[in-house]
Amino acid sequence: MSHPEKLSFQGRKLLDRRNFLHTAGLSTAGIALTSMLAADGLLAEDKPLTAGGKSPIRPKIDPNNPYAARASHFEVPAKQVLVIYCPGAVSHIDTFDYKPALTKLHGQKPPGLPAVTFEGPSGNIAKPFWDFKPRGETGKMVSDLLPNLAEQVDDFCFFHALSTDTSAHPQGENFMNTGFTMEGFPSCGAWITYALGTENQELPAFVAINDPRGLARSGKNNFGNGFLPAAFQGTDFTAKNPPYNLQRPSGISAQADAGTINLLQRLNARHLEKYPGDADLAGRIASYELAGKMQTSVPDVMDLAGETKATLNAYGVEGGSQLRGEYAKNCLLARRLLEKGVRVVQLFNGSDPAGGNGITNWDSHANIANTHAMQAEIMDQPTAALIADLKQRGMLEHTLIVWATEFGRMPFLQANGSGRDHNPGAFTCFMAGAGVKKGFSYGESDEFGFKAAVNKTSVYDFNATLLHLMGLDHERLTFYHNGLERRLTNVHGHVVNEVLA
C-alpha cells in the first residue's frame, strides 16, 4: 500500500517528512546562532519591567560580604530605621484619634453602623475610655492613656486615615510587615537590608527585639527574609535572652580563641576557592564569620552596666511592673544597636496570647479599660524615653522612627459591653525623625473613627512612604521570584508626599 508523501486537511497542507527535517534543521541553526550572538553580547538585553512599568534596581551584592553597605536609590537624611510594632490592634479612638461625636452619642446606636462585626454582635457607641487633652505647641488631642508619648506629639507625623485589607491578627501583622496577608514574603526590614546592607560589619544588619513574653502571632514571619537570601532575615533576640551563648569558655584563652578563628577563616577561604561563584557557600561562610564577630560585639552592646541611673529611671527599668522593666531594657538595647550602626531595629510590644498567661498584647475584646491600661503601662514610658534619648543624642537626624499596629478598633462596644472589636476600616500610626514633618497629621477618619474619610491611606501607601524615606523607590526595589518581579508593595502603593519634610 502506497502512502502519499503529503497529506491535506480541509485544504491545508500538513508537514511531510521532507519539510519536517528542513524546518528542524533551520530551528537548530537558529538556536546555535542565537547562542553565539548571546555569547558575543550582540543580542538586545532583556530588561524586565516592574508592575509600575519601571526597570528594577537590584542591589549588587557581594556574596562574600552580603552585609556591605550599599547606596540608596536617591539621597535622603535617613540612614537607619526603628520600627516599634504593637501587635493586637491599638484602639486609635482611645489614643491618638480624637472623636468628640463618640462622647455626644455615647450609649446610642446610630443607623449605618453594622450590627455584626468580626467577633459577633455589636453594642452601642462608646466614648473614649480615657480623657483627651491638647498637647504640645500644636495642641494635638491625645488621650491620658499614653501621657509620656503625648508630650512628644510636636515631633510626630500621624497617619489618621489608614485602612487594611484584613481584620484577622496574623494576616494583619503579615500585611503591615510584609505587604501580603499570606506567609512566605520578605519583611520590610529584610527588603531594606537587602537594598542597603549595614554600616556595622560586626553586628547583624537587621535585629528583631521581640516582646519579653515571646513572639507575636505571625511569629518570625514579621521579620523573616521570605524568598530573599537568608542573610537578610532579622536576628531575633532580646535584652533578656541573647541569641547565643556568647561567652568564651573559661578554659580557653583570648589568644587561643583568636588563633582558632583565624585558622577557620583561612580554611573557609581555601574551601571557597574550590567553588568559585558559589553564592550560597559564600553567604553561609559570611554568616558564620558574622556569628564569630558577634561573640565580642553582642555582649558589649547588651551590657547595660554603663548606663547612668538617670537613664535607667527615664526608661522605667525599675519602679513599675516586671514586664515594663524588661521592655524598658529592650528599648535601651534598641538605642545601643542603632548607636552601633545597625540598619534596621524592629522592637515589639506585645506577643501571641498563646505564649503566656494573662494580657500579652493590645487585643481588647473584653474589658478594654483594663487590657489597654496594662499594655500602655508597659509601652508608654520606655518608648517615649527611647524617642527622647535618640533626639537628645542627635540621632533623629539620620534615624526614621515608625510606630505601627495592624488595624484599629470599633467606635462601638461588642455585645459584652466592655470591649471593642477589630476595625480594618480606620486606624492610626505615626512616624518621626529623619525626613518627615513634625507635629503634622495626614488624613482623617469619619466622625466616629469607623472608616477612613479624608486622604485614605493603604498599607501599601504607608510602606511605599517608608521605603521612600529610606531612599528607596518602592516600584524599583524588586526581587525576581517564580517568574515575577516581587516587591514589598506588590503592584500597588503611592508615596504620601504630603508627610515629607
C-alpha positions in Angstrom: 0.0 0.0 0.0 1.4 3.3 -1.0 1.4 6.3 1.3 1.1 9.8 -0.1 4.1 12.0 0.7 1.9 14.9 1.5 -1.4 14.9 3.4 -4.0 17.6 3.5 -6.8 18.5 5.9 -9.6 20.9 4.8 -7.4 22.2 2.1 -4.3 22.9 4.3 -1.1 21.1 3.8 0.3 19.2 6.7 4.0 18.8 7.4 5.6 16.0 5.4 8.8 14.2 6.3 11.0 16.3 4.0 9.6 19.6 5.3 9.8 18.4 8.9 13.6 17.8 8.5 14.1 21.1 6.7 12.3 23.0 9.4 14.1 21.2 12.2 17.4 21.9 10.7 16.6 25.6 10.4 15.4 25.7 14.0 18.7 24.1 15.2 20.7 26.5 13.2 18.7 29.4 14.7 19.3 28.2 18.2 23.0 27.9 17.6 23.2 31.4 16.0 21.3 32.9 18.9 23.7 31.2 21.3 26.7 32.6 19.5 25.3 36.1 19.3 24.4 36.0 23.0 28.0 34.8 23.9 29.4 37.8 21.9 26.9 40.2 23.7 25.3 41.1 20.3 21.7 40.4 21.3 19.4 43.1 22.7 19.4 43.0 26.5 16.2 41.6 28.1 15.1 44.2 30.6 12.1 43.1 32.6 9.8 45.8 33.9 8.1 46.1 37.3 4.4 46.3 37.7 4.8 50.1 37.6 6.5 49.9 34.2 9.9 50.8 35.5 13.1 48.8 35.2 14.0 47.2 38.5 17.0 48.2 40.6 18.7 45.1 42.0 21.4 45.8 44.5 24.8 44.4 43.6 25.6 42.1 46.5 29.0 40.6 47.1 28.3 37.0 48.1 31.5 37.1 50.2 30.1 40.1 52.1 26.3 40.4 51.7 26.1 42.9 54.6 28.4 45.5 53.0 26.8 49.0 53.0 25.2 49.9 49.6 24.0 53.2 48.2 20.3 54.2 48.3 18.4 54.9 45.1 18.5 58.6 46.0 19.9 60.8 48.7 17.9 61.1 51.9 18.7 62.0 55.5 17.5 58.7 57.0 20.2 56.0 57.2 18.6 53.7 59.8 15.1 52.8 60.8 13.5 51.9 64.1 10.1 50.1 63.9 8.1 50.0 67.1 5.3 47.4 66.4 2.4 46.9 68.7 0.6 43.6 67.9 -3.1 43.2 68.9 -4.5 46.4 67.3 -4.2 49.6 69.4 -7.5 51.5 69.6 -7.0 54.7 67.7 -10.1 56.3 69.1 -8.8 55.8 72.7 -5.3 57.1 71.9 -4.5 59.5 69.1 -7.7 59.9 67.0 -10.0 62.3 68.9 -13.7 61.9 68.0 -16.0 64.2 70.1 -19.0 62.6 68.4 -18.4 59.5 70.4 -19.0 61.4 73.6 -22.1 63.0 72.3 -23.6 59.7 71.1 -22.4 57.6 74.0 -24.8 54.7 74.6 -26.6 55.1 71.3 -26.5 53.1 68.1 -26.9 55.4 65.1 -28.0 53.9 61.8 -25.4 52.9 59.3 -23.1 51.1 61.7 -23.0 47.3 61.4 -25.0 45.0 63.7 -22.4 42.2 63.4 -18.6 42.6 63.2 -15.5 40.4 63.2 -16.2 38.6 66.5 -20.0 38.9 66.7 -22.9 41.2 67.5 -22.1 44.9 68.2 -23.3 47.0 71.0 -23.7 50.8 71.4 -21.4 53.7 70.7 -18.8 54.1 73.5 -16.9 57.3 74.3 -13.2 57.0 74.8 -12.2 55.3 78.0 -9.6 58.0 78.7 -9.9 61.8 78.5 -8.3 63.6 75.6 -6.4 66.8 76.1 -4.5 69.2 73.9 -0.7 68.5 73.9 2.4 70.4 72.9 2.6 73.6 70.9 0.4 72.1 68.2 -2.4 71.4 70.6 -2.8 67.8 69.3 -5.5 66.0 71.2 -4.1 62.8 72.8 -5.7 60.7 75.5 -4.4 60.2 79.0 -3.7 56.5 78.3 -0.3 57.5 76.9 0.8 60.6 78.9 4.5 60.2 78.0 4.1 59.8 74.3 1.6 62.6 74.4 4.3 65.0 75.5 6.2 64.4 72.2 3.4 64.9 69.7 5.2 68.0 68.3 7.8 65.6 66.8 5.3 63.1 65.4 3.7 62.8 61.9 0.4 61.0 62.3 -1.4 58.9 59.6 -5.1 59.1 60.7 -6.8 57.5 57.6 -5.0 54.2 57.4 -7.0 51.1 56.3 -6.1 47.5 55.8 -7.3 44.5 53.8 -7.9 42.1 56.7 -9.5 42.0 60.1 -7.6 39.0 61.4 -4.5 39.5 63.6 -2.0 37.1 61.9 -2.9 38.2 58.4 -2.9 41.9 59.6 0.6 41.5 61.1 1.8 39.9 57.8 0.2 42.7 55.8 1.8 45.5 57.8 5.2 43.9 58.0 5.5 42.1 54.6 2.9 43.7 52.3 1.0 40.4 51.9 -1.6 38.7 54.1 -0.1 35.3 53.3 3.1 34.0 54.8 6.4 33.5 53.0 7.1 37.0 51.8 10.0 39.2 52.9 9.5 41.6 55.8 10.1 45.3 55.3 13.3 45.1 57.3 14.6 42.4 55.1 13.9 44.5 52.0 15.7 47.4 53.4 18.8 45.4 54.4 18.8 43.6 51.1 18.9 47.0 49.4 21.2 48.9 51.8 23.3 46.4 53.8 24.7 47.9 57.0 27.4 50.1 58.3 28.5 47.8 61.1 30.1 44.5 60.0 30.3 43.0 63.5 26.5 43.1 64.2 23.5 41.9 62.2 22.1 44.3 59.6 18.6 43.7 60.9 17.7 42.9 64.6 14.2 42.0 65.8 13.8 42.7 69.5 10.8 40.6 70.5 8.5 41.2 73.4 9.7 39.7 76.7 6.7 37.4 76.6 7.5 35.9 73.2 6.8 36.3 69.5 3.8 38.0 68.0 1.0 36.0 66.3 2.7 35.9 62.9 5.9 34.8 64.6 9.2 35.1 62.7 7.3 36.0 59.5 7.2 39.5 60.9 10.9 39.8 60.5 11.7 37.0 58.0 13.5 37.1 54.7 10.9 35.2 52.7 12.4 34.4 49.3 15.2 36.9 49.7 18.6 35.4 50.6 18.7 34.1 54.2 21.4 36.7 55.1 18.6 39.4 55.3 16.3 37.9 57.8 16.1 39.6 61.2 18.2 38.3 64.0 15.9 37.5 66.9 17.0 38.4 70.5 16.0 40.5 73.5 17.9 42.1 76.4 16.6 39.2 78.5 17.6 36.4 76.1 20.7 36.9 73.9 20.7 34.9 70.7 23.5 32.6 71.6 25.9 31.6 74.4 28.5 34.1 73.5 30.8 33.7 76.5 34.2 32.2 75.8 34.8 29.0 77.8 36.9 29.8 80.9 39.5 27.1 79.8 40.3 28.9 76.5 42.4 32.0 76.4 41.6 35.0 74.3 44.8 34.3 72.3 43.8 30.7 71.6 40.3 31.8 70.6 41.6 34.4 68.2 44.0 31.8 66.7 41.2 29.3 66.2 39.0 31.9 64.4 42.0 32.9 62.2 42.5 29.3 61.2 38.8 28.8 60.4 38.9 31.9 58.2 41.9 30.6 56.2 40.2 27.2 55.8 37.0 28.7 54.7 38.8 30.9 52.2 40.6 27.9 50.8 37.4 25.9 50.6 35.7 28.8 48.7 38.5 28.9 46.1 37.5 25.4 45.1 33.9 26.6 44.2 34.2 30.0 42.6 30.9 31.7 42.0 29.0 29.6 44.6 27.0 32.4 46.2 25.2 30.1 48.6 28.5 28.8 50.0 29.9 32.3 50.2 26.8 33.5 52.0 27.0 30.7 54.6 30.6 31.4 55.3 29.8 35.2 55.7 27.0 34.3 58.1 29.4 32.1 60.2 32.0 34.8 60.2 29.4 37.3 61.4 28.4 34.9 64.2 32.0 34.7 65.2 32.3 38.5 65.3 29.1 38.7 67.4 30.9 36.8 70.2 32.6 40.0 71.1 30.2 42.7 69.7 26.9 41.4 71.2 28.0 41.1 74.8 29.3 44.6 74.6 26.1 46.1 73.1 23.9 44.2 75.6 25.8 45.3 78.7 23.7 48.0 80.3 26.1 48.4 83.3 27.4 51.6 81.7 24.0 53.3 81.6 23.5 56.0 84.2 21.0 55.8 87.0 19.1 58.7 85.4 18.9 56.9 82.1 17.6 53.7 83.7 15.0 55.7 85.6 13.9 57.7 82.5 13.3 54.4 80.6 11.4 52.9 83.6 13.7 49.9 84.1 12.7 50.0 87.8 9.7 51.2 89.7 7.0 49.6 87.6 5.8 46.2 86.6 8.4 43.4 85.8 7.2 43.4 82.2 7.7 47.2 81.9 11.3 46.8 83.2 12.0 44.1 80.7 10.5 46.0 77.8 12.5 49.1 79.0 15.7 47.1 78.7 14.7 46.2 75.2 14.2 49.9 74.4 17.7 50.6 75.8 19.1 47.7 73.7 17.4 49.3 70.6 19.1 52.6 71.2 22.5 50.9 71.7 22.1 48.8 68.4 21.2 52.0 66.5 24.3 53.7 68.0 26.4 50.9 66.7 25.1 51.4 63.2 22.6 48.5 62.8 20.5 49.4 59.8 17.1 48.1 61.0 15.8 47.6 64.5 12.3 46.2 65.0 11.0 46.5 68.5 7.9 44.6 69.5 5.5 45.5 72.3 3.1 42.5 72.5 3.2 38.8 71.8 0.9 35.9 70.8 -1.7 35.2 73.5 -0.8 31.5 73.4 2.7 32.4 74.5 1.8 33.2 78.1 -1.0 33.8 80.7 -3.0 37.0 81.0 -2.6 40.0 78.8 0.1 39.7 76.2 -0.8 42.3 73.6 -3.3 45.1 72.7 -6.1 42.8 71.7 -9.1 44.0 73.7 -12.4 42.2 73.0 -13.4 42.5 76.7 -12.6 45.0 79.4 -10.6 47.3 77.2 -10.2 49.7 80.2 -8.1 47.1 81.9 -6.3 45.5 79.0 -5.2 48.7 77.2 -4.2 50.2 80.5 -2.0 47.3 81.4 -0.4 47.2 78.0 0.1 51.0 78.0 1.9 50.8 81.4 4.5 48.6 79.7 4.8 50.5 76.5 4.4 54.3 77.1 7.3 55.4 79.3 10.1 53.3 77.8 9.0 54.0 74.2 8.8 57.8 74.9 12.2 57.7 76.7 13.7 55.9 73.7 12.5 58.5 71.3 13.6 61.4 73.6 17.0 59.7 74.0 17.5 59.4 70.3 16.5 63.1 69.9 18.8 64.2 72.7 21.8 62.4 71.1 21.1 63.9 67.7 20.2 60.5 66.2 16.8 61.5 64.9 18.7 63.5 62.2 19.5 60.2 60.5 17.0 57.7 62.1 13.4 57.2 61.0 11.0 56.0 63.7 7.9 54.1 62.7 5.2 53.3 65.3 2.6 50.9 64.0 -0.1 48.4 64.7 -2.1 46.1 62.3 -5.6 47.8 62.5 -7.9 49.8 64.7 -10.9 49.2 67.0 -14.6 49.9 66.6 -16.3 53.0 67.9 -19.0 50.9 69.5 -18.6 48.1 72.0 -19.1 44.4 71.5 -22.3 42.8 72.8 -20.4 42.1 76.0 -20.4 45.8 76.7 -16.8 46.2 77.7 -14.5 45.5 74.6 -14.0 46.9 71.1 -13.9 44.6 68.1 -11.4 44.8 65.2 -11.7 47.7 62.8 -9.8 47.4 59.5 -11.5 50.5 58.1 -9.6 53.1 60.1 -6.6 53.2 62.3 -3.6 55.4 63.3 0.1 55.0 63.1 2.9 57.6 63.2 6.4 58.3 62.0 9.1 60.6 63.5 12.6 61.6 62.8 14.6 61.9 59.6 12.7 63.1 56.6 9.1 63.5 58.0 7.2 66.6 59.0 6.9 67.4 62.7 3.7 68.0 64.5 1.7 67.0 61.4 -1.4 64.9 60.8 -2.3 63.4 57.5 -5.8 62.1 56.7 -9.0 61.8 58.7 -11.3 59.1 59.8 -15.1 59.8 59.8 -16.8 61.4 62.8 -17.0 58.0 64.6 -13.5 56.8 63.7 -15.2 54.0 61.8 -13.9 54.5 58.3 -11.1 56.4 56.6 -12.7 59.5 55.2 -10.2 62.1 54.0 -6.9 61.1 52.2 -7.5 57.4 52.8 -4.1 55.7 53.0 -3.5 52.0 52.3 -0.8 49.8 53.9 0.8 49.8 50.5 1.0 53.6 50.6 2.4 53.5 54.1 5.1 51.1 53.2 5.9 52.9 49.9 6.4 56.1 52.0 8.6 54.2 54.5 10.9 52.9 51.7 11.0 56.4 50.1 12.1 57.9 53.4 15.0 55.4 53.4 16.0 56.5 49.9 14.4 53.5 48.0 11.9 53.5 45.1 9.2 51.0 46.1 8.4 50.3 42.4 12.0 49.5 41.5 13.2 47.6 44.6 12.4 44.1 43.4 13.5 40.5 43.5 12.8 38.1 40.7 10.9 35.1 42.2 8.8 32.4 40.5 8.6 34.4 37.3 7.6 37.7 38.9 9.3 40.9 39.9 8.2 40.8 43.5 8.3 43.9 45.7 7.1 45.0 49.2 4.1 46.9 47.8 3.1 44.2 45.3 1.6 46.1 42.4 0.1 48.9 44.5 1.1 51.9 46.6 2.0 55.6 46.3 4.3 57.7 48.3 2.5 60.1 50.6 4.4 63.2 49.6 2.4 65.4 52.0 4.2 64.0 55.0 7.7 64.5 53.6 9.7 67.3 55.3 
